[in-house]
Amino acid sequence: MRLSFGPRPKRIRPKLLLTFRRDGVESRFAPVFFGERTKHKMTKKVSPVKHGQLLRAFFMGSIGAGLLGGSALSALQAKPAADWPVLAQPVAKDAAMEARIAGIVAGMTLRQKIGQMTQADIRSVTPDQVREHYLGSILNGGGAWPGGKKQAAVADWVALADAHYKASMATDMQVKIPVIWGTDAVHGHNNVFKTTLFPHNIGLGAAHDPKLVGRIAHLTAKQVRATGITWAFAPTVAVVQNPRWGRTYESYSSDPRLVRQYAVEFVKAMQGNLTGPDTTIASVKHFLGDGGTYLGKDQGETRATRDQLIRTHAPGYFGALEGGVQTVMISYSSWTDTGAGKPHGKMHGNRELITDVLKGKLGFDGIVVSDWNAIEQVAGCTRTHCPQAINAGIDMIMVPDDWKQFIEETIADVEKGVIPMSRIDDAVTRILRVKMRTGLFDRSPIPAASAEADMASAAARMTAREAVSKSLVLLKNNARSPLPLQRNAKILLVGKGADKVTAQLGGWSLTWQGDETDDSDYPLADDMLSAIRKTLADGGRVDFSADAIGVDVKGYDAVIVVHAERPYAEMKGDVLYPATLRHSERYPEDYAALERVSGKGVPVVSVLFSGRPVYANDLINMSDVFIAAWLPGTEGQGITDLLFRDAHGRKARDFQGRLPFDWPGASCPESAIKPVLFRRGFGLRLTNKSKLARLPEDGVETCPALAD
């Protein structure tokens, strides 16, 4: 395939033409490869596509400057990396503090040291056990709440945090060491009832606004601290290569440069000066390469050269370290160095990357923490016994349930010399360093007064609403587009996810997978139906039908159709090969509802809630407007802010979101999402009234077998 350019008129971007040769026949098409900056007379190889699947769609009309995004291969990736970079450490060691820590460590027993290295889930540990076993940390996993109550009040969280803290300060140790509580706060304080939930990371990546991410991180830190918790397992800086992965929505972008920028801003804003009452310890995750697993399989094998690790997967960690992050969480994935042909096994056992690179070359002096029972995946280990992981450099071990046995078996390993005491002392030193730096030795982490308002403060809700509006990506906006709609319009709203907040939230929302909740768990949130009702309260009308069966669209000014994935997190959210990425295949009810209202003479606006870019050519074809809304969170009015005019009849806001990932042009894309329909960086504005020709619909039901 040859790429060539036509003449370049004033104020119009060059017209890109594709030349395909098949069986000696030459065909020329305008591509749907939008968003990628290219050079004149560039030649590029693409994967073969079946006859009849060529991307014939094209845009006509005014194309604004905002449509073109960054290249797939950044300047950062232009040359092979010689080695890991030298990073400036913003938090310098304090000599007096280090001496104090050394004195404490010297006075501790082995059991006390191993206790400090142990992290247990609140469902399997009591405050008395924290005291008795000298536990250094507790956590709440997704779906763990005080008293097992999903709708536990902020006061319940504070009371439990206070009980654990007081227990840790009542041990028989010479120097009392405060316990530290960690929680997954990945789009707000998402485990807590009545919390404002921000767009998931994929939506924030579409916003291309690092300062906005910083503001969200600060508000999240305030939410977390309001419950007496001081440690958030965020941000995720995976640079996802395959949207099949169920954690794709936890990734900001496939652009490592943007991920690095976001990591800096997030960490700085969340941690602040480390000791403030509204600051929280951040944990950058998951080190290293979790976004690059083969076929997007969760906890799978990342096949990459060392250079690819440095250039593509590591920049987020560089940014977090530059921001002063105090903890790093290790990945479930494994790494095979494809350049050297060498498998390195699971990251939890990789001493080279954890100790030699992260702690050595990159100079990280904080806590390295494992993931949930992840040590059991290291060769020769169980969930309670893994000297390989500790010797590799992991300082704190997340053993949510079987923590007592872990303590006993680790003590035995040290006594046998399997784990050197120097490694234990280093781990405990790092744990105490973070606790001291963040002021936990000097004060209780419990808020002085109830701060329930922080969960859904006006600032949090306004910022979340802003983030939603900035994250929406307008992919199609043809001449029949009714946007922005008048507030006196008569609207038909269709789709199973249109009246459900849960469709907007995705995983990590009160529960791990986000699928064990209903709208009663989010009483302060706005779904699409409630958001439109509020918008049209002074003159408009909205009628709702989940399936559009028996509905006559005539008489309506527009139909808004909501397409939505079911909530998911990793594992359950993986689209396992050979399944396709076609949304309609997994959710045929969405296609059926759209088909019932499309082509009836009334403009159709499709809004897609998804945690990944999906193959949706059929849905796009039947829509006059198509919007990628990602997983926007609790503030549905951030969507209506763009769909409707303001109260004075003026265009309130325009679309400004740009794709954080390539959008697939086939139901069975390769790992690099080829062929591409819309390039990363693509996004229309309301002024871009474009004619998008009918897209090919490949009809593939099962992806072909791959040579492994």
N, C-alpha and C positions, 0 to 999 in steps of 0.2 A: 504494500500500500504506500502510495506517495502522497505526501501533503504538499499542496501548493497554494499560493495566494493570488487573488485577483488584485486589481488596482486599489489603492488606498485613498479614498476621497476624504475631504476634510471632515473632521469630527465623527467619522464612522470607522469602526474597527475593521481591519481587513477581512475579506470574505474567505473563509477556509473551504477548500475543496478536497474531497477524497477521491482518489483514483483506484478502483479495484480492478484487478485482472483475474478472470476466472475462465479457464478453458479457452484462452486466447481472445476472450471478449473483454473489452474495456468499458467500464461503467463509471460515471462520475456522479457523486452525490455530495450535497452539503451535509456535514456531519451533525451529530448531536453530542459531540465531544466538547461541551462548553465549559469554560472556566480555566483551561490550561493555556498558559502563555507559551507560544511556540516561536520558532525562528523561521525566516524565509528559507525555502528550499530544503526544509528538514525532511528526512526520510526516516520512517519509524515502522518497525515490525509489530504486527498485532496478531493475536491468536486467531486461527481460522474460525470462521463462522459459517454455518450451513447456508446453502442457497435459500433465499427467501427470508433470511434473518438479518440482512444488511440493514444498518441503521439509516433509513431514508429520511427520517424526520429532520426538519430544519426550522430555524427561527428567522422571521422576516420582521423588519421594522426597526425602531430605535433601540439600540442596545447601549445602556449606560456603562460608565466606567466601572461601576461596582460589580459587573458580571464576571469579570476575569479575576481569578484567584492565583495563588502561588503555584509553582510547578510541583510536579510529583516528586521530583528529586531536588531538594533544596540545595542552596549554595553550601550549606553546612556539610552536605554529603558529597560534594564534588570530588574530593581527593581522599584516598585511603587515610585512615587515622594512624598516625605513628604510634600512639599510645594514649592512655587515659590522661585527661588534662589535669593540670595543677589548679586547684580551686582555692580561692580566698575563704577563710573560715571567719564568718562574722561574729561568732561567739568565742572569744579567747578563753583559754584556761586561766583560772585564778589560782595563784600559788597558795594562798592561805586556804582556799576551799579544798584544793588537792591535798594539802597536809591534813586537814580535818577529816577528809574522806579516808585517807590512808590510816589514820588513827582508829577510825570506826571499824574498818575492815579487819585490822589487826586484832581487835578485841572480840570479833564474832566467832562463834562456833561454826563447824562445817554445816550442821543442820540449819542454822540460821542463814547461812549464805545460800544454800540450795533453796530454802524457803523464799528468799528474796528473788530468786530466778524463776519462780513458779507463778503462773497466772491461771486462775480458776474462774469458771463461770458462776454467776450469782445463783443459778439454780442448783448448784452442787456444793456450795460452801456457805457457812454461816459466819457472822462476825466472831463468834467464839473460836471457830476454827482458824480464822485469820490470825487471831492472837496466839493460839496454841501452836500453830505451825509456822509462824513468822512469815506469812505470805507477803510477797512484795507487790502483788497486783491481783486485781479481779477484773472481770469484764462482763458485759452483757452481750451475748450474741443476739442475732436477729430473732425476735420473738421471745426474749427474756425481759420480764418486767418485775418490779417490786410486788411481792405477793402473788406473782403469776397473773396479775390483772392487766389486760391489754389497755384498758382505759385508766390506768393508775394516774393519779394527780401528781403534779410537780412536787407537792409536799411529801408524797410517798417516796419519790426518788431521793429527795433531800434527806429524809429520815433514814433510809437505808444507807446512803453514802455516809452520813454522820455516824451511824452505828459501826460500819466497817472502819472508818477512820479512828474512832475512839478505841476500838479493839486493837488496832495496830499500835496505838500509843500506850497500851496497857500490857505489853509483853514484859518478860523478865530480862530483856536485853539491856546491856550496859547503856547503850544509846538507843532510844526509841526511833524506829524508822517508819515513817508514814506509808500506808498503802496507797497505791495509785490505781484509779479505776479507768479502764479504757472502754470506748464504745464506738460502733460504726456510725458516724455522722456524715453521710456521704452526699446528701442533698438537703441539708438542714439537720436538726436533731431528730432524725427520722424514726427513732424507736419510741418517741414520747407522744402521748395523746394531745391533740389540739396544737400541734406544732405547725408552723409555716414550712411547707416543703418547697424548695426551690427546684427549678428545672435540673434534671440529671445532667451530668457532665457533657454529654453529647450535644445538648441544647446550648450550654454555655460556650462550647467550642464554636457553634454556629454564630454566636453573637460576636466573636472576635473582639472581645473587650476585656483585657486583663484587669483593669481597674474595677470593673463590675465584679469579677471573680473575687478580687480582694475584699470588696464590700460584703459579699455573700459569706466569705470565710470569717470575717469579723462578726457578723450577725450570728453565724452558726456557733462560733466560740462563746458568745454571750448566752445562747440557748443552752449549750452544754454546761457551762459554769452555773447557770441558774438551777440545775439539778444536783449540784455538788460534785459533778464529774470533771476531771481535769485533763483527760486524754482522749483525743479523737483519732480514729483510724482513717485518716484522710490527709492529703488527696491521693487519688489514684492517678498515676501518670503513665499508664500503659499506652503505647502507640499501636493501636489495633490494626492488624493487617488483613483480617478476614472477618466480615460481619456475621458469620455463623456463630461466633463466640457469644455466649449468653451474657457476658459482661461488657459487650461493646458500648452500651450506653454509659458505662463508667469511664470511658475514655473521652478526652476532650477532642482529639483530632488525630488523623494520620500524619499530620505535620509536626515533626519533633520540635521545630522552632517555636510553634505556638504553645505546645505542651510545656516547654521550658519556661516561657514567659509566664504562663499561668501558674506553674509551680512556685516560682519566686513570689508572685503576688499573694497567692493563697497562704503560703507558709508565713510570710511576714505579717499578714493581716490576722491570721489565726493566733499566732504566738505572741505578737506584740513585743513588749519588753520582757516577756517570759514570767513576770511576777505580778502583773496587774490582775484585778478581780474579774475582768471580762476577757481574759486570755486563756487559751487552751493549748496544750501540747499537741503538735501535729505529728502524723506518722505517714511518711510517703511510702507508697506501695504500688506493685508488689515486685521486689527486686529479684531478678531482672529478666525482661523479655517475655512477660506473661501475655502481652498482646500479639505475640508472633507465633503462637503454637500452630502446628500443622493442622490444616482444615478448621482452624478455630476451635479445636477441642479443648474444653476446660481442663486445666491441670495437665495438659499434654506436653508435647515435645516442641521446643523452639529450635528450628533448624536455621542457623545463621552463622555467618563468619564472625570473628572477633570484631572486625571493622563494622559490621552491621549492628552488633551490640552497642558499640560506642556511638555510632552515628545516628542510628534510628531509635534504639530502645533506651539508651541511657540519658539523653538530654534532660528529661524530666527530673531525674535524680540530681543532675548537675544544678538545675535551677533550684530545687528544694534545698540542697546543701548550701548554695549561695544565699538562700533565704534564712539559713540557720536552723533547719529542721533538726529536732532532737531525737527522733526515733525513725527507724526504717523497718518495714515489714517485708519478710522474705516470701517469694512466690512458690506456689505449688508446682510450677512447671519445671521441666528439665531443659538442659541445653546440650545440643550437639553442634560442635564447631564444624561446619560444613567446609570451611577452608582447609582445616587440618585433618578432616575426617575422623574427629575424635569425639565420642560421647562423654559428657561430663556428669551425667546423672542428674538427680534432683537438686534444685538450687539449695534446698535446706542442708545439703551435705557438701556444698561447693566451697571449700576453704579458700581457693584461689580468688574467687570473686567477692566473698564476704570479708575475709581477713586481709588478703594481699591487696585487693583493689579498693573496696569500700572503706575499710579502716586504715589501710596503708596509703596507697597512692592518692585517694580522694580525701584523706584526713578526717573521716567521720569519727567523732569521739563520743557519740551518744549511744542509745540502746538499739541493738538489733533484736527484733522480736519475731518469733515464728508465727505462722498462721494456724488456724484451728486444726488441731491434731495432725498437722502436716508432717511432723517428724516421722510418723509411721510409714511414709512413702519412701523414705531413704532406705537404700538397700541394706538389709540386715537389721533394721530397726522395727520397733513396735511403737504404739502411741505412748507408752510409758517408759521406754528405754531406748535412748539414741545418743550414745556418746559421740557418734560421728557428727551430729548436728552441733553439739556444744563445742567440740574441738574445731569444727569449721568456723566458729565465731559467733554463733547465736547466743545472746546474753539472757534473754527471757523467753521461756518456753510456754506457749499457750496450750495447756493441757486441761480443757474445760471440765472434764468429768473425773478422770482417773488420776488426779493430781497427787493424791497420797502415795500411790504406788510409784509414781514418777520420782517423788522425793526420795523414797527409800532406795530405789534402784540407782539413782544418780549418786547418792551418798556412797553406796557400795562401789560404784565405778571409780570414784575418787580415792577411796580407801585402797582399792586394788591397783591404783596407778594408771587406770585406763584413761582417765581424764586428769591432767596435771592440775595441781592446786593453783598454779599461776594463771591458768585459764579461768578458773572459778573466781579468783580474786579480781581478774580483769573485768569479768562480767559484772560482779557486784559493784566494783568501782564505777563502772559506766551507769549502772542503775542509780546509785547514790548521787552521781554527778548531775543527772537530769533532775532528780528530785530536789536537790539543793539549788540548782540553777533556777528552778521554777518556783522556789519559795515554799515548798511543801514542808520543809523542816521548821519553818518559822511561823506558820499559821495554818489554821484549819482551812480546807478548801470549801467548806460549807458557806453558802451565801448568808449574809447577816440578816436578810429579810426575804420573805417570799418573793420570788421573781417570776411568777407564772405568766405575767404579761409579756415577758421576753419571748415566750414561745410563739406568740402571734402578735407581736408589737406592730404598731402602725409602720414603723421603719422597715421591719421584716416583710410585711405584706406589700408595701409599696415597691420595695426593691425586687421582690419576687415577681410582681406584676410587670415591672420594667424588664426584668430578665426574660420573661416569657415573650413579650412583644419583640425584643431584640433577637430572640432565638429562632423565630419562625422563618422558614425559607420558602419563598414563592417560586415554585418550579414551573408552573404554567399559568399564563394569564392572557387568554386569547381575546379576540375582538368582542366576544359576547360577555366578557367579564363584567359583573355588576358591581365590583368593588370600587370604592368603599360604599357600602349599602346605607341608605337613608334610615334614620331612626323611626320613621313612621312606616317602614316596610312591613309587608306581610311575608313571613318566613316559614317554610316547612323545614323542620329539623329531622334528620333521619340517621339511623345507625345505633347499634347496640351499645356503643360506648359514649353516646351523646349525653346521657343522663346519669353517668357513673363517674364519680371522681376517681375511683380506683383505676379506670382506664387511662387516666392522665399521669398516674404516679409511678407505675412500674414496680420493680422489686425494691427491697430495702425500704419498705414503707410500713411501719409498725411491725411487720413480720419480715422474715428473711426473703421469701419469694414474693411477698406482697399480694398473695392470692388467698389469704385467710382473713380478709377484712371486707367490710362493706361500707357504704357511704355513711352509716351511723358512727363510724369511727373517725370521721372527718367533718364534724358539725360546722366548722368555720370555713370550709372550702367551697369553691364555686366550680361545678361542672359546666359543660357547654350549655346545657339547657338553662340552668339558673343564671349563668352569665348573660345569655341573650335576653332572658326575661328582664333582668335588671337594666340592660341597655335599652330595651324597647318599652320600658315602663310608662313612658309619657306619650304614647301614641301608636306604637307599633304592635305587632302581634306575632307570636311564634306558636306553631302547632308541632307536636312531636309524635313521630311514629318510629319505633325501633326498626321495623322490617319493611315499612312502606307498602305493606300488602293492602290492596283495596283503596289506596289513596289517590285521589285525582289532583295532580299538581297544578292544574289550571287555576288561575286566580291568585297564585302566589308570585311575588316579585323575584324570589330566588329560593333554591333548595340548597341547604347545607347538609352535607353527608359526612358523618364521622366514621372513619375506619380505625380500628384499634386492635393492637395485639393484646393478648391476655398478659397480666403481670407475670414477671419471671425474674429470677436471678441466675447466677451461674449454675451449670449442670442442667437444671430443668429448662433453662432458656437456650441451651445450645441447639442449633439447627444442624443435626447430625447428618453427615454425608451418608447416603446419596440423596437425601431430601433436597428439594429446591428452595430457593429464596423467594419464590412467588408468594406474595401476601394472600392472594385469592385462593391458593391451594390450601393454606393452613386455616384461612378464615373465609370459606365460601359464602357465608351469610353476608359479609360485607359486599362482595361482588353482586349478590342477588339483590340487595337493597338498592345499590346504586343503579343497577340495570332497570329497576322498576321506575325510576324517576328521570333517567337520562334520555335525551332525545325527544322530550315531550314539549319543546318550545319554551321552556323555562330554564334560565341559566343555572348551572350546577356548580357549587363550590365544594370541593373535597378537602377534608382536613384529616391527615393521617397521624395517629399517635403510635409511635414505634420507638424501640430502643436501638434501632439499627437502620441503615439504608436497605431497602428491600426492592425486589423486582416488582413493579407495579404498572407496567405498560398498559395493561387492560383497564385499570382504574383511571389512569391519566387520560386514555383515549375517550372515556365516557364523561370526562369532566371538562368544564370550561376553565376552571381554576383548580390548581392542585397545590396544596400547602403541606410541607413537612413540618409537623409541630413537635416531633420528638416526644419526650415525656415531660410535660411542662410543669407538673406539680399542682399545688392547691389553688393557684390564682388564675382561674379560667378567664377572668376579665382581661388578662393580658392578651388573649386571642381576640376577643371582641373589640379591643382597642384598635385593631388593624382591620377587622372585617367591616366595621361600621364608622360612619362619620361621627363627629363630636356633637354635643348638644346644640351647637349653633349651625349645624349642617356643613361644617368644614371637614376636610380630611384631617383626622386627628393625628395619626402617625402613619408612616410608610414602613414597608418591609425593609429591613436592613440585614437580615440573617443571610449567611453564605455557608454553603455546604462544608462541614468539617471533614467529610470523607467523600471519595468518589461514590457516585450513585450507579448501581449496576444496570447494564443494558441487556442482560440475559438472566434467565432463571437459574442457570448453573455457572456462575462466574468462577474464574480461577481465583486463587487467593488474593491476587492483586486487583480483583474486581474488573476483569476484562471479559467482554467489551464494556466500555464505560458509556453510560447515557449522559450524565452530567458530571463534569469534573469538579473536584474539590475546589471551593472558592466561588462556585456558581450560585447566583441568586438574583431574581428579578426584583424590580421595583414596580409600583403601581403604574408608573408612566410607561413601562415596557409592555404595551399591548402587542403581543407577538402572535404570529400564526404558527402553531406547531402542527405539522402534518401528522397524520395517523401513524402511530408507532407500530412496529412489527410486534406480534405476540407469538412467541416461539412455541408455546404449547407443550414444552417438555414437562413430563410428570416425574421422572426419576433421572437424576444426574448419571452420566456414564461412569463406568468404573475408571479409576485412576491407577496408574502404575506407581507403586509406592517405592 
